[in-house]
Amino acid sequence: MKNAVDGARRCESPLARRFFFILLIAATVLLAFVVRPIASALFLAAVLAGVLWPLHQRLSKLLSGRRGLSAAAFVAGVVILLLGPVVAFSAFAITEGSEGLTFISNTVRSEGVAGLVEHLPTPLSRLARQALDRLPVQDEAELARSIQKQLSAQGANAAKAVGATLSATGAFVFQTAMMLIAFYFLLLQGDTLVRWLDELSPLKRGQTRELLAEFKKVSFSVVLSTVITSGVQAVVALVGYFIARVPHAIFFAGVTFFIAFIPAIGAGAVCLVAALLLFATGHPYAALFLALWGLIIVGTVDNLIKPLLIRAGMHMNAAVVFFSLIGGLSAFGGVGLLLGPLVVALFLSLLRIYQRDFKVPPPATSDE
């Protein structure tokens, strides 16, 4: 008993408390360095786990309480949603690219470079003929040697570009793998983690759960609004593709849906790419229409619908939602579209908890 009292006194001494907080700060800094490389992956995993938690609970009940099997099913579903569009787009690109290379090879062998130029659409054919006229060559053999020389000169730059692409792809695969692993364990032990945080937090019992519930509500609103907005943009873009008679309009609409999730590019960029293809194939008026349609109509859908949907789920002023999205995007990149509204919602929740649980009411004044 005496030893316990002496230990408690030592822990309450100013020196012991100061040393403890120094250790705590040092451990926090080291933890930040450890978590920093995978912070985005962990954050996205937490958002996905919060959004899909109710469905995970239902599926676990249907599977007789097999939470691990339910979590694995959701991880498999996310993998399919991530890899499915990539595989489909790659297959389409490989098919179209191989057909184009076969056509170019056969045309050059049978008709030469001049014959290949004649097969180009009118705008590109004119530019290609002007480029050929400026080349200091006399025949196709010299033209081939000149092209080979230019390709060799750009070989180093091409190798750098390929290396950068491979590095970015490797980083993306690593972050995705970390996100999926964290997502699985958060689904498997999320309720235990919430209880542990609620007991460990210096806040009053239940306040940490309240903040986490706000996190889940905001995450659900942002994710749902992003999916709905991307779907609406894809449908609106599909209307423009049909009007402009874009080949493979359904495919371009699918690409528009997934590109709409990337804030730095946006759905309008796909419309611009399709417009360039139309212009290159000799349809300038359709290309102009599609470019304006993508910039004005498709781009406006994102700026109008997403803040309204997020506001409906968060019960927040539309202007606050809009500036939280813009500020989060500027400060944190693409993740900021989630992090910005979450930071604002966390701040407002803390103010609400302070006003309800901590603020001392003013003393009552008696009228004399």
FENGIZI-V287236 format. One record per backbone hydrogen bond with DSSP energy under -0.5 kcal/mol. CO is the residue of the C=O (numbers start at 1). NH is the residue of the N-H. If there is no record, write none. Layout:
# FENGIZI-V287236
CO NH
CO NH
This chain:
# FENGIZI-V287236
1 5
2 6
3 7
4 8
5 9
6 10
7 11
8 12
9 13
10 13
13 17
14 18
15 19
16 20
17 21
18 22
19 23
20 24
21 25
22 26
23 27
24 28
25 29
26 30
27 31
28 32
29 33
30 34
31 35
32 36
33 37
35 38
36 39
38 42
39 43
40 44
41 45
42 46
43 47
44 48
45 49
46 50
47 51
48 52
49 53
52 56
53 57
54 58
55 59
56 60
57 61
58 62
59 63
60 65
60 66
61 64
63 66
65 67
66 70
67 71
68 72
69 73
70 74
71 75
72 76
73 77
74 78
75 79
76 80
77 81
78 82
79 83
80 84
81 85
82 86
83 87
84 88
85 89
86 90
87 91
88 92
89 93
90 94
91 95
92 96
93 97
94 98
95 99
96 100
97 101
98 102
99 103
100 104
101 105
102 106
103 107
104 108
105 109
106 110
107 111
107 112
108 112
111 115
112 116
113 117
114 118
115 119
116 119
116 120
117 120
121 125
122 126
123 127
124 128
125 129
126 130
127 131
128 132
129 133
130 134
131 135
132 135
135 137
139 143
140 144
141 145
142 146
143 147
144 148
145 149
146 150
147 151
148 152
149 153
150 154
152 155
154 158
155 159
156 160
157 161
158 162
159 163
160 164
161 165
162 166
163 167
164 168
165 169
166 170
167 171
168 172
169 173
170 174
171 175
172 176
173 177
174 178
175 179
176 180
177 181
178 182
179 183
180 184
181 185
182 186
183 187
184 188
185 189
186 190
189 193
190 194
191 195
192 196
193 197
194 198
195 199
196 200
197 201
204 207
204 208
206 210
207 211
208 212
209 213
210 214
211 215
212 216
213 217
214 218
215 219
216 220
217 221
218 222
219 223
220 224
221 225
222 226
223 227
224 228
225 229
226 230
227 231
228 232
229 233
230 234
231 235
232 236
233 237
234 238
235 239
236 240
237 241
238 242
239 243
240 244
241 245
241 246
246 249
248 252
249 253
250 254
251 255
252 256
253 257
254 258
255 259
256 260
258 261
259 262
259 266
261 263
262 265
262 266
266 269
266 270
267 270
267 271
268 272
269 273
270 274
271 275
272 276
273 277
274 278
275 279
276 280
277 281
278 283
279 282
283 287
284 288
285 289
286 290
287 291
288 292
289 293
290 294
291 295
292 296
292 297
293 297
293 298
294 299
296 300
297 301
298 302
299 303
300 304
301 305
301 306
302 306
304 308
305 309
306 310
307 311
308 312
309 313
310 314
311 315
311 316
317 321
318 322
319 323
320 324
321 325
322 326
323 327
324 328
325 329
326 330
327 331
328 332
329 333
332 335
333 336
334 337
335 338
335 339
336 340
338 342
339 343
340 344
341 345
342 346
343 347
344 348
345 349
346 350
347 351
348 352
349 353
350 354
351 355
352 356
353 357
353 358
354 358
354 359
